[in-house]
Amino acid sequence: MKMVIAIVQDNDVGRLLQSVTREGLRATRLASSGGFLRSGNTTLLFGVEEERLVGLLSMIRETCHQREEMLTQAQPIMGPMDAYIPIPIEVPVGGATVFVLDVEQFIKV
């Protein structure tokens, strides 16, 4: 058995949960937030048999795409007063960070 920890952007989590539910998989959903953009993330925990691992990873790849978003970052401008001008920059968001761990023992109470 494997424990899959998938950190997914909130925009992608709905589609992913629909896909895994259709396949009869269950997930535990934990709210989390990203460190860089401080955007909403969801951490999903899956317990799956080894033979279903490839299918789960496939669903994560299909539903969690990386894309570009515009972020406004304030840049200081030199002058007599401290002033900041917003400058839009493009940053990659989305996708998923996935950890696959071996499960030594599984108990359902």
Secondary structure as UniProt FT lines:
FT   STRAND          2..9
FT   HELIX           10..22
FT   TURN            23..24
FT   STRAND          28..33
FT   STRAND          40..48
FT   HELIX           50..63
FT   STRAND          66..77
FT   STRAND          83..94
FT   STRAND          96..102
//
